[in-house]
Amino acid sequence: MSQITSKLCSRGSGGSLVFWSMRPELGGRGWKLAVTTGQTDVRPMKSRVCKDRGKGKTSPEVGRSLTEKNINQNIVLMQYAVRGPLVIRTGVIETELQQGAQKPFKRVIRANIGDAHAMGQTPITYIRQVIAMVAHPELIESSNLPKDAKDQARQILCGMSGHSAGAYTMSCGVELIRKNVAAYIEKRDGHKCDFNNVCLTTGATTGIKMVLELLCSSIDGKCPAVMVPIPQYPLYSATLVEYGLGQVGYFLDEDNNWGLDMQELERAHAEASKTQAVRAIVVINPGNPTGQVLTRKNIEDVIKFAYKHKMMLLADEVYQHNIYAEGCQFFSFKKVITEMGAPYCKEQELVSFMSISKGYMGECGLRGGWMEIINLDPAVQAHLYKALSAILCPTSLGQAAVDCVAKPPAEGSPSYEQWLAEKTCVLDSLAQRSKIIYETFKNMKGFKCNVVQGAMYAFPRIELSPKAIEAAKKANRPPDVFYAYKLLEETGICVVPGTGFGQKPNTHHFRTTILPQTELLAEMMDIFQKFHKKFTDEFA
């Protein structure tokens, strides 16, 4: 399994941005990528060996205590593909357009990242009303905002020190909000939830990183490692490299709607266990970048697998509201593990993650989320909370937004009808756009695309001709990266190559969001079809 780990690490001559990437599938060699305002240059480089990480080297530069060679090499090696070099180039192109440069297109379409509001999604009114009053309490008395929104803002402020959003909160979040999250989980799953096991986080990201950091300890002389799906969300690969943890990739079954194949899980675990201590498994459901929704049977099998091999389960469930395909249903790992009974409900360690950045809310910038912790050793949980206390607390306005998600307007309340209409409109529109994406790619020659069952992305597979692959080789780029750059330079559409997420050898994919609003999405897909025909003809 190939793994790519790169990071923006230096500035080259002429103001270029220089990226390094380790490419094990290229025989231990990698590439150096320099992005300038006019061109992108890719050159081979020698790989850095793992044992050199963290070891300082003497710098020829006088007066600089930190250089690229003597900082933590894990930071140098890490990569976050959805904000990588292709996206840097996208920003350069946008600047060039603003300065009057002539391009074959008039605007850039950023289909690379799951940022709903940036792509035109309208915020949910109720959430913004409550946040406004939490931030500026005078509005509670002076405005004509709905009574239920005012009541919720008052309650949130009562849980904050000094009744102010400007004060620190408890490290795990405002107790009232944690209790409302616990009530949300109980309603969702039909089972009890102890609010003491709920911790509010800065988006899901902080919680995920803090839990992974717990695993940074060798076992019986073996380096720790974590199983992640391939394709995977680059947060995981980046964090594993940053923390010096091993990545054990298990391939999702593309021919079975990106399902989890138990034989593949066993294969990946057995192979990695020869040299590493595999301590946890990550599951993303609904899937990112693959858009699948796991069946209950799949979830049960994964829980049994984790229990068998004494691994912690990390369930990334941030897209739990985003279910589109007929017959698909979201089951939380908490619900399934509880209903499986002993020994799983009593012994299997599970941490599940939720965020306000996705779903119908799309409040990425407010940075709110939570994690629920199940069956963790009390002493370990106490150490986790201690580590969280060192970063003080999540943003208070993000916590307020979490409260609105966990405790939305009640039926019959002044805000309920508008809230329900806005929520339904967002999710129905996303479902419609998921079908547009799927139908378009499915019917394009040389494409294969699974149904987008949930989440916010499609991960289509493209067949590239030998001539296109040879052209990519001459450009010192992986074929899917070559394709994505051609797409960007000729159409202004920015997607993320499958290389950044991981994929089976000799397959080529890219991730695109379904977030462009319907009219823009239809335009994007029309441009995409014309580009692909031109590309296919050029490299026939």
C-alpha positions in Angstrom: 0.0 0.0 0.0 1.4 3.3 -1.0 1.4 6.3 1.3 2.1 9.9 0.5 3.4 12.3 3.0 4.2 15.8 2.1 4.2 19.3 3.5 4.8 22.8 2.5 8.2 23.2 3.9 10.2 26.1 2.3 10.2 29.0 -0.1 12.2 28.6 -3.3 13.8 31.2 -5.4 11.6 33.7 -7.1 8.9 33.5 -4.5 8.0 29.9 -5.3 6.4 27.6 -2.8 8.3 24.3 -2.5 6.7 21.0 -1.5 8.4 17.7 -0.7 6.7 14.4 -1.0 7.8 10.9 0.0 6.6 8.3 -2.5 7.3 4.8 -1.4 5.6 3.3 -4.5 8.3 5.1 -6.6 11.1 2.9 -5.1 11.7 5.2 -2.1 12.1 8.3 -4.2 9.8 11.2 -4.2 9.4 14.6 -5.9 10.0 18.2 -5.2 7.2 20.5 -6.3 7.7 24.2 -6.8 4.6 26.3 -7.5 5.1 29.7 -9.0 2.8 32.2 -10.4 3.5 31.0 -13.9 4.3 27.3 -13.7 4.7 24.2 -11.6 8.1 22.4 -11.6 8.5 18.8 -10.3 11.9 17.3 -9.7 13.0 14.0 -8.2 14.5 13.9 -4.7 16.1 11.4 -2.4 13.9 10.0 0.3 14.5 10.7 4.0 14.9 7.6 6.1 12.6 7.2 9.1 15.4 6.9 11.6 16.5 10.5 10.8 13.2 12.0 11.9 13.7 14.5 14.7 17.5 14.5 14.5 18.9 18.0 14.1 21.5 18.7 11.5 24.0 21.6 11.4 22.7 24.4 9.3 24.9 26.4 6.9 22.8 29.5 7.6 24.3 31.7 10.2 21.9 33.3 12.7 19.0 30.9 12.1 18.2 28.5 14.9 15.4 26.8 12.9 15.9 25.5 9.4 14.2 23.0 7.3 16.8 20.4 8.2 16.8 20.8 12.0 13.0 21.1 12.7 10.8 18.1 13.5 11.1 16.0 10.3 7.6 14.6 10.8 6.3 18.1 10.2 8.4 18.3 7.0 7.0 15.0 5.8 3.3 15.4 6.6 0.8 16.2 3.8 -2.7 17.5 3.8 -3.9 16.9 0.3 -7.2 18.9 0.3 -5.1 22.1 0.9 -2.0 20.9 -1.0 0.0 22.2 -4.0 -3.0 22.0 -6.5 -5.0 24.2 -4.2 -2.1 26.6 -3.9 -2.0 26.8 -7.7 -5.8 27.4 -7.6 -5.2 30.5 -5.4 -2.5 31.8 -7.8 -4.9 31.4 -10.7 -7.7 33.3 -8.9 -5.2 36.1 -8.3 -4.2 36.1 -11.9 -7.8 36.4 -13.0 -8.4 39.3 -10.7 -5.4 41.0 -12.2 -6.8 40.6 -15.7 -4.9 37.6 -16.9 -6.5 35.8 -20.0 -7.6 32.3 -19.2 -9.8 29.8 -21.1 -12.3 30.4 -18.2 -13.7 33.3 -16.3 -13.8 31.9 -12.8 -12.4 29.1 -10.6 -14.8 26.5 -9.2 -13.4 25.1 -5.9 -14.7 21.5 -5.7 -11.8 20.4 -3.6 -13.0 21.0 0.0 -16.2 20.4 2.0 -16.8 24.0 2.9 -20.5 24.4 2.5 -20.9 28.1 3.1 -18.0 28.9 0.9 -19.9 27.2 -1.9 -23.1 29.2 -1.3 -25.0 27.3 1.3 -27.2 29.6 3.4 -26.6 29.4 7.2 -29.4 28.0 9.3 -31.3 31.1 10.7 -31.9 29.7 14.2 -28.2 28.8 14.8 -27.1 32.3 13.7 -29.8 34.0 15.9 -28.7 32.1 19.0 -25.0 32.7 18.3 -25.7 36.5 17.8 -27.3 36.7 21.2 -24.6 34.7 22.9 -22.0 37.0 21.4 -24.0 40.2 22.1 -26.5 39.5 25.0 -28.1 43.0 24.7 -30.0 41.5 21.7 -31.9 39.2 24.0 -33.8 42.2 25.4 -33.6 44.7 22.6 -34.4 42.6 19.5 -37.5 41.0 18.1 -35.8 37.6 17.7 -37.9 34.5 18.5 -38.6 33.7 22.1 -37.2 30.1 21.9 -33.9 31.4 20.4 -33.7 34.0 23.2 -34.4 31.3 25.9 -31.7 29.1 24.4 -29.1 32.0 24.3 -29.9 32.8 28.0 -29.4 29.2 29.0 -26.1 29.0 27.2 -24.9 32.2 28.8 -25.9 31.0 32.2 -23.5 28.1 31.7 -20.6 30.4 30.9 -18.4 32.1 33.4 -19.4 35.7 33.9 -22.3 35.0 31.5 -20.0 35.9 28.7 -18.8 34.1 25.6 -15.5 35.9 26.1 -14.7 33.8 29.2 -12.9 30.4 29.2 -15.3 27.5 29.6 -14.5 24.1 31.2 -11.9 22.2 29.2 -14.5 19.6 28.0 -17.0 22.3 27.3 -20.0 23.9 29.0 -21.8 21.3 31.2 -25.2 22.3 30.0 -24.2 21.8 26.4 -22.6 18.5 27.1 -25.9 17.4 28.8 -27.8 18.5 25.7 -25.4 16.5 23.5 -25.9 13.4 25.6 -29.7 13.9 25.2 -29.2 14.1 21.4 -27.3 10.9 21.4 -29.9 9.2 23.6 -32.7 10.3 21.2 -30.6 9.2 18.1 -29.7 5.8 19.4 -32.4 4.9 21.9 -29.8 4.2 24.6 -28.5 6.1 27.7 -25.6 8.4 27.3 -23.6 9.8 30.3 -22.7 13.4 29.7 -19.4 12.8 31.6 -18.3 10.7 28.6 -19.1 13.6 26.2 -16.4 16.1 25.4 -16.8 19.2 23.3 -14.1 19.8 20.8 -12.9 22.4 18.2 -14.5 20.7 15.3 -14.0 16.9 15.2 -10.4 17.5 14.3 -9.1 18.3 17.8 -10.8 15.3 19.3 -9.4 13.0 16.7 -5.8 14.3 17.1 -6.0 14.2 20.9 -7.1 10.5 20.9 -4.5 9.5 18.3 -1.8 11.2 20.5 -2.7 8.7 23.3 -1.4 5.9 21.1 2.1 7.3 20.8 3.8 4.6 22.8 5.6 1.5 21.6 4.4 -1.9 22.6 6.9 -4.8 23.2 9.4 -2.9 21.2 7.1 -2.4 18.2 6.2 1.1 16.9 2.5 1.9 17.3 0.3 2.0 14.2 -3.3 2.8 13.3 -5.5 1.2 10.6 -7.2 3.7 8.3 -9.4 3.1 5.3 -7.9 3.6 1.8 -9.1 6.0 0.4 -9.0 8.0 3.6 -9.5 11.6 4.8 -6.0 13.1 4.8 -6.4 14.4 8.3 -5.5 10.8 9.4 -2.5 10.3 7.3 -1.2 13.8 8.1 -1.7 13.3 11.9 -0.1 9.8 11.9 3.0 11.2 10.2 3.1 14.2 12.5 2.9 12.0 15.6 5.3 9.3 14.3 2.6 6.7 14.2 2.5 4.0 11.5 -0.3 4.0 9.0 -1.9 0.6 8.1 -4.1 1.0 5.1 -7.0 -1.3 4.5 -8.6 -1.0 1.0 -12.3 -0.3 0.8 -14.2 -2.5 -1.8 -14.9 -0.1 -4.7 -16.9 -2.8 -6.5 -19.2 -3.2 -3.5 -20.1 0.5 -2.9 -16.8 1.1 -1.0 -17.8 -1.4 1.7 -15.5 -2.9 4.3 -14.3 -6.4 3.4 -13.3 -8.4 6.5 -10.7 -10.5 4.7 -9.0 -7.3 3.6 -9.1 -6.0 7.2 -7.5 -9.3 8.4 -4.9 -9.2 5.7 -3.8 -5.6 6.5 -3.7 -6.3 10.2 -1.7 -9.5 9.9 0.8 -8.0 7.5 1.3 -4.9 9.7 1.5 -6.8 13.0 4.7 -8.5 11.9 6.6 -5.2 12.5 4.2 -2.8 14.2 1.8 -2.7 17.2 -1.5 -2.0 15.6 -3.4 -0.2 18.3 -6.6 1.3 16.7 -8.8 1.3 13.6 -10.4 4.3 12.1 -13.8 4.0 10.3 -15.4 6.9 8.4 -19.1 6.5 8.1 -20.6 8.0 5.9 -17.5 7.9 3.9 -15.0 10.6 3.0 -14.0 10.7 0.2 -16.1 7.8 -1.0 -19.6 8.7 0.0 -20.7 5.3 1.1 -23.0 4.5 4.1 -22.1 1.3 6.0 -24.7 -1.4 6.6 -25.4 -2.5 10.1 -23.8 -5.9 9.4 -20.6 -4.2 8.2 -20.5 -2.2 11.5 -21.0 -5.3 13.6 -18.2 -7.1 11.7 -15.8 -4.2 12.3 -16.7 -4.2 16.0 -16.0 -7.9 16.3 -12.7 -7.4 14.4 -11.6 -4.6 16.7 -12.5 -6.7 19.8 -10.7 -9.8 18.5 -7.4 -7.8 18.0 -7.7 -5.6 21.1 -7.8 -2.4 19.1 -9.5 0.9 19.9 -12.3 1.9 17.5 -12.4 5.5 16.2 -15.7 6.2 14.5 -15.7 9.4 12.4 -19.4 10.1 12.1 -19.4 13.8 11.1 -21.7 13.2 8.1 -24.4 11.4 10.0 -27.1 13.9 8.8 -26.0 13.5 5.2 -27.8 10.3 4.0 -29.2 10.5 0.4 -29.6 7.1 -1.3 -32.8 5.1 -1.0 -32.5 2.2 1.4 -29.5 3.6 3.2 -29.7 4.4 7.0 -27.1 5.7 9.4 -26.3 3.5 12.4 -23.9 4.9 15.0 -21.2 2.6 16.3 -22.5 3.5 19.8 -25.9 2.2 19.0 -24.7 -1.0 17.4 -22.1 -1.8 20.0 -24.7 -1.3 22.8 -27.2 -3.6 21.1 -24.6 -6.3 20.4 -24.4 -6.9 24.2 -21.6 -8.4 26.1 -18.7 -8.6 25.8 -18.6 -5.8 23.2 -20.8 -3.2 25.0 -18.8 -3.7 28.2 -15.2 -4.0 26.9 -14.7 -2.6 23.4 -13.1 0.8 23.5 -14.9 3.3 21.2 -14.6 7.0 20.6 -17.0 8.5 18.1 -16.8 12.0 16.6 -19.3 14.6 15.4 -19.0 18.1 14.0 -21.1 21.1 13.1 -19.0 21.7 10.0 -21.0 19.2 7.9 -24.6 17.9 8.0 -27.2 20.5 7.2 -25.3 23.1 9.3 -22.1 23.5 7.3 -20.7 25.8 10.0 -17.0 25.0 9.3 -15.6 28.3 10.5 -17.3 28.2 14.0 -15.2 25.1 14.8 -17.6 23.1 17.0 -17.9 19.4 17.6 -17.9 16.6 20.2 -16.6 13.2 20.9 -18.3 10.4 23.0 -16.0 8.0 24.8 -17.0 4.5 25.5 -15.3 1.8 27.7 -12.0 3.7 28.0 -10.0 2.9 31.2 -11.0 5.7 33.7 -7.4 6.5 34.3 -6.7 6.9 30.6 -9.8 9.0 30.2 -8.6 11.3 33.0 -5.3 11.7 31.2 -7.1 12.5 28.0 -9.1 15.2 29.7 -5.9 16.5 31.3 -4.3 16.8 27.9 -7.4 18.6 26.6 -7.2 21.1 29.6 -3.7 22.1 28.3 -5.4 23.6 25.2 -7.9 25.4 27.6 -11.2 25.0 25.8 -13.1 24.9 22.5 -14.3 28.1 21.1 -17.4 29.3 23.0 -19.4 30.3 19.9 -18.7 26.9 18.4 -20.1 25.4 21.6 -23.2 27.5 21.3 -23.7 26.3 17.7 -23.2 22.7 19.0 -26.0 23.3 21.5 -28.3 24.4 18.6 -27.6 21.2 16.7 -28.0 19.0 19.8 -31.1 20.9 20.9 -32.9 22.4 17.9 -36.2 24.2 18.1 -38.9 21.9 19.5 -42.0 21.2 17.5 -44.6 23.9 18.1 -42.0 26.5 19.1 -41.8 29.8 17.3 -38.7 28.8 15.3 -39.5 25.2 14.5 -41.2 25.6 11.1 -38.5 27.8 9.6 -35.7 25.6 11.1 -37.3 22.5 9.7 -37.9 24.1 6.3 -34.3 25.3 6.0 -32.9 21.9 7.2 -35.0 20.0 4.7 -34.2 22.3 1.9 -30.4 21.9 2.4 -30.5 18.1 2.7 -32.9 17.7 -0.3 -30.7 19.9 -2.4 -27.6 17.9 -1.5 -29.5 14.7 -2.4 -30.4 16.2 -5.7 -26.8 17.3 -6.4 -25.5 13.9 -5.4 -27.6 12.3 -8.1 -26.4 14.9 -10.7 -22.8 14.1 -9.9 -23.4 10.3 -10.0 -25.4 10.3 -13.2 -23.0 12.6 -15.0 -19.8 10.6 -14.2 -21.6 7.3 -14.6 -22.4 8.1 -18.2 -19.0 9.6 -19.1 -16.7 7.3 -21.2 -13.8 6.0 -19.2 -15.4 6.8 -15.8 -16.8 4.6 -13.1 -18.6 6.2 -10.2 -20.5 4.6 -7.3 -23.8 6.0 -6.0 -23.2 8.9 -3.6 -25.1 7.4 -0.7 -24.0 10.0 1.8 -21.5 12.6 3.0 -20.6 15.4 0.5 -18.3 13.8 -2.1 -17.9 11.6 -5.1 -14.7 9.6 -5.8 -15.0 8.6 -9.4 -12.4 6.3 -11.1 -11.0 7.3 -14.4 -9.3 5.2 -17.0 -6.3 6.9 -18.5 -4.7 5.9 -21.8 -1.1 4.7 -22.0 -0.3 8.0 -23.8 -1.8 10.0 -20.9 0.2 8.0 -18.4 3.4 8.5 -20.4 2.7 12.2 -20.6 2.3 12.3 -16.8 5.5 10.4 -16.4 7.4 13.0 -18.5 5.9 15.7 -16.3 7.1 13.8 -13.2 3.5 13.6 -11.9 1.3 10.8 -10.9 -1.4 10.2 -13.6 -4.3 11.5 -11.5 -2.4 14.6 -10.5 -1.5 15.2 -14.1 -5.2 14.9 -15.0 -6.3 17.2 -12.2 -3.7 19.9 -13.2 -4.9 19.8 -16.8 -8.4 20.2 -15.6 -7.5 23.2 -13.4 -5.4 25.0 -16.0 -7.9 24.5 -18.8 -11.3 24.9 -17.0 -10.7 26.5 -13.6 -12.2 23.5 -11.8 -10.2 22.4 -8.7 -10.6 18.8 -7.5 -8.3 16.6 -5.3 -6.4 13.8 -7.0 -6.9 10.3 -5.6 -3.2 10.1 -4.8 -3.9 12.4 -1.9 -6.4 10.0 -0.3 -4.7 6.7 -1.3 -6.0 4.2 -3.8 -5.3 0.8 -5.1 -2.2 0.5 -7.3 -2.8 1.3 -11.0 -6.1 2.9 -10.4 -6.8 6.6 -10.8 -9.4 8.7 -9.0 -10.2 12.2 -7.8 -12.5 13.6 -5.2 -15.0 16.3 -6.0 -17.6 17.8 -3.6 -21.3 18.0 -4.3 -21.4 21.4 -2.7 -21.6 23.8 -5.6 -25.1 25.1 -5.8 -27.3 23.4 -8.3 -26.9 25.9 -11.1 -23.2 26.1 -10.7 -22.9 22.3 -10.4 -24.7 21.8 -13.7 -22.3 24.3 -15.3 -19.4 22.5 -13.7 -20.5 19.1 -15.0 -21.0 20.4 -18.5 -17.5 21.9 -18.5 -16.2 18.6 -17.1 -17.7 16.6 -19.9 -16.2 18.9 -22.6 -12.8 18.8 -20.9 -12.7 15.0 -20.6 -13.6 14.6 -24.2 -10.9 17.0 -25.2 -8.4 15.2 -22.9 -9.3 11.8 -24.2 -8.9 12.9 -27.8 -5.6 14.6 -27.1 -4.2 11.4 -25.4 -6.0 8.8 -27.5 
